Amino acid sequence: MYDRIHMTISNKGQITGFTEEQQAVIDSLMEERTRTLTATVEELKNRLRAEQAKDNALQRMNSFLNSIWNNADAIMMVFSPEGYIRYFNPTAERLLGYRAVDVIEIESPLLFHDYAEMETRAAEFSLQLQQIVDPGLDTLTIKAKLNMPNEYEWNYIRRDGTKLPVSLTISAIRNANQITGYVGIAIDISEKKSAEAELRQALEKEKELNELKSRFVSLASHEFRTPLSTILSSVYLISQYQTSDDQLKRDKHIQRIVSSVNMLTDILNDFLSVGKIEEGKIQVRNSTFEPGKLIGTVISEMQGLQKASQHVEYIHEGGQEAMLDPGLLKHIVMNLVSNAIKFSPEGSVITVRSKSDHRHNLQLSVRDNGIGISEEDRQHLFERFFRGSNVSHIQGTGLGLHIVSRYTEIMGGNIQCHSRINEGTEFIVTFPVREI
């Protein structure tokens, strides 16, 4: 029989009435229970602190990611495996012209791609991966699926139809080794493309200038030979004429020297003009002048180039004054008239007409009865160094009409050519001017 236990609770809340042994057991159990509860509470506190720290870290990470998403200077979008856009960042809205609400869960990234470019890239990937890659979503995601580098240049199509060159990287989003979506990040490379284009243009310009220098050396060695030979022979002959009776002979050879020097000057001027044109150093300097008077003066100065019995007939109609670049116009007249003289026979008439009309245009025409230009040659007539198939026996650089064409273009005008073989040629140049 167990002893009856008498238990009372004192006014201090203590349990009494136990034997000492029983009280010791109870105290031990209470201490153990207290330790267990204390440990449990402490563990719960540690867990709570860990969860709070994790939440804080997640909040910081979310804040960081949101900052990137909202402020990064790159187009970002997330789309599902089926191709529907799920997220569309503010930069995408700004650069592509679409609102997020208009594309999310409605449109696919294919909305921003040119189909022809997609077809080209699909063919490239098919060859590279040795498998058929269909133009479309498969082209955008195939390499992401295969965990391959997937950064390529594309031309995005904006809402307004303009193109935006970008460098696009697409990566797969995986959960438990299953693809749950894709994220695309596109960087605007417009400035890079512009710089590349400028560099290519500069290199091409440098190449053209080097070719021009080479052609100059080659052509100069050929074209300079005749006038230099003429000068040397004339100087020698002049030195042989000692008496006053030889004055006419001396004058004849002096004129030959002058003509040869003028020819050399013209050749050099042509090369200098082309060089300035290619370097973009030609500037239009408009001023008020009388076009009829200027053209007439140029023609008079060129009488020394005319062949025996050749005649240049000139008439100007319309306004007496105009606002135009007189220097460039002078070069154009000189080249056209000198060509007409050069390619026309002795005794022929060269007709030059200029007219200022009521539409504020100045029209210049130069017509000859020379050897003419074939239809095939007319297609290349204004190209640098081009010479017609029927002029190999006539000296020239192939630069005159190129200069005329470029000067006319710089002055905002246009040039036409009408010609028939063995019947003659007419050049018509029209400039927009403001009559005074």
C-alpha positions as CSV (number, residue, x, y, z in Angstrom):
1,M,0.0,0.0,0.0
2,Y,1.2,3.4,-1.0
3,D,1.4,6.0,1.7
4,R,-1.4,8.5,1.4
5,I,-0.1,11.8,0.1
6,H,-1.3,14.9,1.7
7,M,-0.6,17.9,-0.6
8,T,-1.3,21.5,0.2
9,I,-0.4,24.7,-1.7
10,S,1.0,27.4,0.4
11,N,0.1,31.0,0.1
12,K,3.4,31.5,-1.8
13,G,2.2,29.1,-4.5
14,Q,4.5,26.3,-3.4
15,I,3.4,22.6,-3.4
16,T,3.8,21.0,0.0
17,G,2.8,17.8,1.6
18,F,5.2,15.5,-0.3
19,T,7.9,13.4,1.2
20,E,11.4,14.6,0.6
21,E,12.0,11.8,-2.0
22,Q,8.8,12.7,-3.8
23,Q,9.6,16.4,-3.7
24,A,13.1,15.7,-5.1
25,V,11.6,13.7,-8.1
26,I,9.1,16.5,-8.8
27,D,11.8,19.1,-8.6
28,S,14.0,17.1,-11.0
29,L,11.1,16.7,-13.5
30,M,10.2,20.3,-13.3
31,E,13.8,21.4,-14.0
32,E,14.0,19.0,-16.9
33,R,10.8,20.2,-18.3
34,T,11.9,23.8,-17.8
35,R,15.2,23.1,-19.6
36,T,13.3,21.5,-22.5
37,L,10.9,24.3,-22.8
38,T,13.7,26.8,-22.6
39,A,15.6,25.0,-25.4
40,T,12.5,24.8,-27.5
41,V,11.8,28.5,-27.0
42,E,15.4,29.3,-27.9
43,E,15.3,27.1,-31.0
44,L,12.1,28.8,-32.1
45,K,13.7,32.2,-31.5
46,N,16.7,31.1,-33.7
47,R,14.4,29.9,-36.4
48,L,12.4,33.1,-36.3
49,R,15.6,35.1,-36.5
50,A,16.8,33.0,-39.5
51,E,13.4,33.4,-41.3
52,Q,13.5,37.1,-40.7
53,A,17.1,37.3,-42.0
54,K,16.0,35.2,-45.0
55,D,13.0,37.5,-45.6
56,N,15.2,40.5,-45.3
57,A,17.6,39.0,-47.8
58,L,14.8,38.2,-50.2
59,Q,13.4,41.7,-49.8
60,R,16.8,43.1,-50.6
61,M,17.2,40.8,-53.6
62,N,13.7,41.6,-54.8
63,S,14.5,45.3,-54.4
64,F,17.7,44.9,-56.3
65,L,16.1,42.9,-59.1
66,N,13.2,45.4,-59.3
67,S,15.7,48.2,-59.6
68,I,17.5,46.4,-62.4
69,W,14.2,45.5,-64.2
70,N,12.9,49.1,-64.0
71,N,16.1,51.1,-64.5
72,A,18.4,49.0,-66.7
73,D,19.1,50.5,-70.1
74,A,18.2,47.3,-71.8
75,I,15.1,45.7,-73.2
76,M,14.0,42.8,-70.9
77,M,11.2,40.4,-71.4
78,V,10.2,37.1,-70.0
79,F,8.1,34.7,-72.1
80,S,6.5,31.3,-71.6
81,P,7.6,28.1,-73.4
82,E,4.6,28.6,-75.7
83,G,5.8,32.0,-76.6
84,Y,3.5,34.4,-74.7
85,I,5.2,37.5,-73.1
86,R,4.8,37.4,-69.3
87,Y,6.9,40.4,-68.3
88,F,7.9,43.5,-70.3
89,N,10.2,46.1,-68.7
90,P,9.9,49.9,-69.0
91,T,12.9,50.2,-71.3
92,A,11.2,47.8,-73.7
93,E,8.1,50.0,-73.7
94,R,10.3,53.1,-74.4
95,L,12.5,51.7,-77.1
96,L,9.9,49.5,-78.9
97,G,6.9,51.7,-78.5
98,Y,4.5,49.1,-77.1
99,R,2.8,49.3,-73.6
100,A,3.3,46.3,-71.4
101,V,-0.5,45.9,-71.0
102,D,-0.8,45.6,-74.8
103,V,1.7,42.6,-75.1
104,I,1.7,40.7,-71.8
105,E,-0.1,37.3,-72.3
106,I,-1.2,38.5,-75.7
107,E,1.8,38.8,-78.0
108,S,5.0,36.8,-78.7
109,P,8.6,38.1,-79.0
110,L,8.2,37.3,-82.7
111,L,6.2,40.6,-82.9
112,F,9.5,42.5,-82.8
113,H,11.3,40.4,-85.5
114,D,11.6,40.7,-89.2
115,Y,10.6,37.4,-90.8
116,A,13.2,37.5,-93.6
117,E,15.9,37.9,-90.9
118,M,14.4,35.1,-88.9
119,E,14.5,32.8,-92.0
120,T,18.2,33.6,-92.6
121,R,19.1,32.9,-89.0
122,A,17.0,29.7,-88.9
123,A,18.9,28.4,-92.0
124,E,22.2,29.3,-90.3
125,F,21.3,27.4,-87.1
126,S,20.0,24.4,-89.1
127,L,23.4,24.1,-90.8
128,Q,25.3,24.7,-87.6
129,L,23.3,22.3,-85.4
130,Q,22.7,19.7,-88.1
131,Q,19.0,19.7,-87.5
132,I,16.0,21.5,-88.9
133,V,15.3,24.8,-87.1
134,D,12.0,26.4,-88.0
135,P,11.8,30.1,-88.5
136,G,10.0,31.5,-85.5
137,L,10.1,30.8,-81.7
138,D,12.3,27.7,-82.3
139,T,15.0,30.0,-83.8
140,L,15.0,32.2,-80.8
141,T,15.1,29.4,-78.2
142,I,16.8,26.4,-79.7
143,K,20.3,27.3,-78.4
144,A,18.9,28.2,-74.9
145,K,17.3,24.7,-74.8
146,L,20.7,23.2,-75.6
147,N,22.5,25.3,-73.0
148,M,24.6,26.9,-75.8
149,P,25.7,30.5,-76.0
150,N,22.8,32.4,-77.5
151,E,23.8,36.0,-78.1
152,Y,23.2,37.4,-81.6
153,E,22.6,40.7,-83.3
154,W,19.1,41.3,-84.6
155,N,17.0,44.1,-86.0
156,Y,14.0,44.7,-83.8
157,I,11.0,46.2,-85.5
158,R,9.5,49.1,-83.5
159,R,5.8,49.8,-83.4
160,D,6.3,52.7,-85.9
161,G,8.0,50.3,-88.3
162,T,11.5,51.6,-87.8
163,K,14.3,49.2,-87.1
164,L,16.4,49.0,-83.9
165,P,19.7,47.1,-84.0
166,V,20.2,45.1,-80.8
167,S,22.4,42.5,-79.3
168,L,20.0,39.9,-78.0
169,T,20.7,37.1,-75.4
170,I,18.0,34.5,-74.6
171,S,18.4,32.1,-71.7
172,A,16.1,29.3,-70.4
173,I,14.5,29.5,-67.0
174,R,14.6,26.0,-65.4
175,N,12.8,24.4,-62.4
176,A,13.6,20.8,-61.5
177,N,15.4,20.6,-64.9
178,Q,12.2,21.6,-66.7
179,I,12.1,24.7,-68.8
180,T,9.4,27.0,-67.4
181,G,10.1,30.1,-69.6
182,Y,12.8,32.2,-71.2
183,V,14.3,35.6,-70.5
184,G,15.5,37.8,-73.3
185,I,17.8,40.8,-72.7
186,A,18.5,43.1,-75.7
187,I,21.0,45.9,-75.7
188,D,20.6,48.8,-78.2
189,I,23.6,48.8,-80.5
190,S,22.6,51.7,-82.7
191,E,25.6,53.8,-81.8
192,K,27.9,50.8,-82.4
193,K,26.4,50.2,-85.8
194,S,26.7,53.9,-86.7
195,A,30.4,53.9,-85.7
196,E,31.0,50.7,-87.7
197,A,29.3,52.3,-90.8
198,E,31.4,55.5,-90.3
199,L,34.5,53.4,-90.0
200,R,33.7,51.4,-93.2
201,Q,33.0,54.6,-95.0
202,A,36.3,56.1,-93.9
203,L,38.2,53.0,-94.9
204,E,36.4,53.0,-98.3
205,K,37.2,56.6,-98.7
206,E,40.8,55.9,-97.9
207,K,40.8,53.1,-100.4
208,E,39.4,55.3,-103.1
209,L,41.9,58.0,-102.4
210,N,44.7,55.5,-102.6
211,E,43.3,54.2,-105.9
212,L,43.0,57.8,-107.1
213,K,46.7,58.5,-106.3
214,S,47.7,55.3,-108.1
215,R,45.6,56.2,-111.1
216,F,47.1,59.7,-111.0
217,V,50.7,58.4,-111.1
218,S,49.8,56.1,-114.0
219,L,47.8,58.6,-115.9
220,A,50.1,61.5,-115.3
221,S,53.1,59.6,-116.6
222,H,51.1,59.0,-119.8
223,E,49.2,62.3,-120.2
224,F,52.2,64.5,-119.3
225,R,54.4,62.8,-121.9
226,T,52.9,64.5,-124.9
227,P,52.8,68.1,-123.7
228,L,56.3,67.8,-122.1
229,S,57.7,66.4,-125.4
230,T,56.1,69.3,-127.2
231,I,57.6,71.9,-124.8
232,L,61.1,70.3,-125.1
233,S,61.0,70.2,-128.9
234,S,59.7,73.7,-129.2
235,V,62.3,75.1,-126.8
236,Y,65.0,73.4,-128.8
237,L,63.7,74.7,-132.1
238,I,63.3,78.2,-130.7
239,S,67.0,78.1,-129.7
240,Q,67.9,77.4,-133.4
241,Y,66.1,80.4,-134.7
242,Q,68.6,83.2,-134.6
243,T,67.5,85.9,-137.1
244,S,64.5,88.3,-137.0
245,D,63.1,86.4,-140.1
246,D,62.5,83.5,-137.8
247,Q,60.1,85.5,-135.5
248,L,56.9,83.9,-137.0
249,K,58.4,80.4,-136.4
250,R,59.4,81.4,-132.9
251,D,55.9,82.7,-132.2
252,K,54.4,79.4,-133.5
253,H,56.5,77.4,-131.1
254,I,55.9,79.8,-128.2
255,Q,52.2,79.3,-128.8
256,R,52.7,75.5,-128.8
257,I,54.5,75.8,-125.4
258,V,51.7,77.9,-124.0
259,S,49.1,75.4,-125.2
260,S,51.1,72.5,-123.7
261,V,51.5,74.3,-120.4
262,N,47.7,75.0,-120.4
263,M,47.1,71.3,-121.0
264,L,49.3,70.3,-118.1
265,T,47.5,72.9,-115.9
266,D,44.1,71.5,-116.9
267,I,45.2,67.9,-116.1
268,L,46.5,69.0,-112.7
269,N,43.4,71.1,-112.0
270,D,41.2,68.0,-112.8
271,F,43.1,65.9,-110.3
272,L,43.0,68.6,-107.7
273,S,39.3,69.1,-108.2
274,V,38.6,65.3,-107.9
275,G,40.8,65.2,-104.7
276,K,38.8,68.0,-103.1
277,I,35.5,66.4,-104.1
278,E,36.5,63.1,-102.6
279,E,37.7,64.8,-99.4
280,G,34.4,66.8,-99.1
281,K,36.3,70.1,-99.3
282,I,34.1,71.6,-102.1
283,Q,31.8,74.3,-100.6
284,V,29.2,76.2,-102.5
285,R,29.8,80.0,-102.3
286,N,26.8,81.7,-103.9
287,S,27.1,85.3,-105.1
288,T,25.3,87.7,-107.4
289,F,26.7,87.7,-111.0
290,E,25.6,87.8,-114.6
291,P,25.6,84.2,-115.9
292,G,25.5,85.3,-119.6
293,K,28.6,87.5,-119.1
294,L,30.5,84.8,-117.2
295,I,29.8,82.1,-119.7
296,G,30.7,84.3,-122.6
297,T,34.0,85.3,-121.0
298,V,34.9,81.6,-120.4
299,I,34.2,80.7,-124.0
300,S,36.3,83.6,-125.2
301,E,39.3,82.5,-123.1
302,M,39.0,79.0,-124.7
303,Q,39.5,80.2,-128.2
304,G,43.1,79.0,-128.2
305,L,41.8,75.4,-127.8
306,Q,39.7,75.5,-130.9
307,K,40.7,73.5,-134.0
308,A,41.1,75.1,-137.4
309,S,37.8,76.8,-138.5
310,Q,36.0,75.6,-135.4
311,H,33.4,78.1,-134.1
312,V,31.7,78.4,-130.7
313,E,28.3,80.1,-130.9
314,Y,26.8,81.4,-127.7
315,I,23.5,83.0,-126.8
316,H,22.0,83.8,-123.3
317,E,18.3,84.4,-122.7
318,G,16.3,85.5,-119.7
319,G,17.4,87.2,-116.5
320,Q,20.7,89.1,-116.5
321,E,21.7,88.4,-112.8
322,A,21.4,85.3,-110.7
323,M,22.5,84.0,-107.3
324,L,24.8,81.0,-107.9
325,D,28.4,79.8,-107.3
326,P,30.3,81.5,-110.2
327,G,33.5,79.5,-109.6
328,L,31.8,76.1,-109.9
329,L,29.8,77.2,-112.9
330,K,33.0,78.3,-114.6
331,H,34.6,74.9,-114.2
332,I,31.4,73.2,-115.5
333,V,31.4,75.4,-118.6
334,M,35.1,74.9,-119.2
335,N,34.9,71.1,-119.1
336,L,31.8,70.9,-121.3
337,V,33.1,73.3,-123.9
338,S,36.6,71.8,-124.0
339,N,35.1,68.3,-124.5
340,A,33.0,69.6,-127.3
341,I,36.1,71.2,-129.0
342,K,38.2,68.1,-128.4
343,F,35.7,65.6,-129.8
344,S,34.4,67.6,-132.7
345,P,36.1,67.9,-136.2
346,E,37.7,70.9,-137.7
347,G,35.3,73.4,-139.2
348,S,32.4,72.3,-137.0
349,V,30.1,74.6,-135.0
350,I,29.6,74.2,-131.2
351,T,26.4,75.7,-129.9
352,V,26.2,76.9,-126.3
353,R,23.0,78.2,-124.9
354,S,22.1,79.5,-121.4
355,K,18.6,80.5,-120.2
356,S,17.2,81.8,-116.9
357,D,13.5,80.8,-116.9
358,H,10.5,82.0,-114.9
359,R,10.8,79.0,-112.6
360,H,14.1,80.4,-111.3
361,N,16.2,77.8,-113.1
362,L,19.4,78.4,-115.0
363,Q,19.8,76.0,-117.9
364,L,23.0,75.5,-119.8
365,S,23.3,73.4,-123.0
366,V,26.4,72.5,-125.0
367,R,25.9,70.8,-128.3
368,D,28.5,69.6,-130.8
369,N,28.6,67.6,-134.0
370,G,31.4,65.3,-132.9
371,I,32.0,61.6,-132.7
372,G,29.1,61.0,-130.3
373,I,28.8,58.6,-127.3
374,S,27.4,55.1,-127.5
375,E,24.4,54.0,-125.4
376,E,26.6,51.5,-123.6
377,D,29.2,54.2,-122.7
378,R,26.5,56.7,-121.6
379,Q,25.7,54.4,-118.6
380,H,29.2,55.0,-117.2
381,L,29.8,58.5,-118.6
382,F,30.1,60.3,-115.3
383,E,32.3,57.7,-113.5
384,R,35.7,58.7,-112.5
385,F,38.4,57.9,-115.1
386,F,35.9,56.5,-117.6
387,R,36.7,57.0,-121.2
388,G,34.5,56.1,-124.1
389,S,35.3,53.1,-126.3
390,N,35.7,55.4,-129.3
391,V,38.1,58.0,-127.8
392,S,41.3,56.0,-127.4
393,H,43.0,58.1,-130.0
394,I,42.2,61.4,-128.3
395,Q,44.1,62.6,-125.2
396,G,42.1,62.9,-122.0
397,T,42.0,62.0,-118.3
398,G,38.4,60.7,-118.0
399,L,37.8,63.1,-115.2
400,G,36.1,66.1,-116.8
401,L,32.5,64.8,-117.0
402,H,32.9,63.3,-113.5
403,I,33.8,66.7,-112.2
404,V,30.9,68.3,-114.1
405,S,28.5,65.8,-112.6
406,R,29.8,66.2,-109.0
407,Y,29.8,70.0,-109.2
408,T,26.3,70.0,-110.6
409,E,25.2,67.7,-107.8
410,I,26.9,69.9,-105.1
411,M,25.0,72.9,-106.6
412,G,21.7,71.1,-106.4
413,G,21.3,70.7,-110.1
414,N,21.0,67.9,-112.6
415,I,22.6,66.9,-115.9
416,Q,21.3,65.1,-119.0
417,C,23.1,63.7,-122.0
418,H,21.7,63.2,-125.5
419,S,24.0,61.6,-128.1
420,R,24.3,59.6,-131.3
421,I,27.4,58.0,-132.7
422,N,29.0,60.1,-135.4
423,E,26.2,62.7,-135.1
424,G,27.1,64.6,-132.0
425,T,26.3,65.1,-128.3
426,E,24.3,67.6,-126.2
427,F,24.7,68.1,-122.5
428,I,22.0,70.0,-120.6
429,V,22.7,71.2,-117.1
430,T,20.0,72.8,-115.0
431,F,20.6,74.7,-111.7
432,P,18.1,76.1,-109.2
433,V,18.8,79.8,-108.8
434,R,17.3,82.9,-107.3
435,E,17.1,85.7,-109.8
436,I,17.9,89.1,-108.5
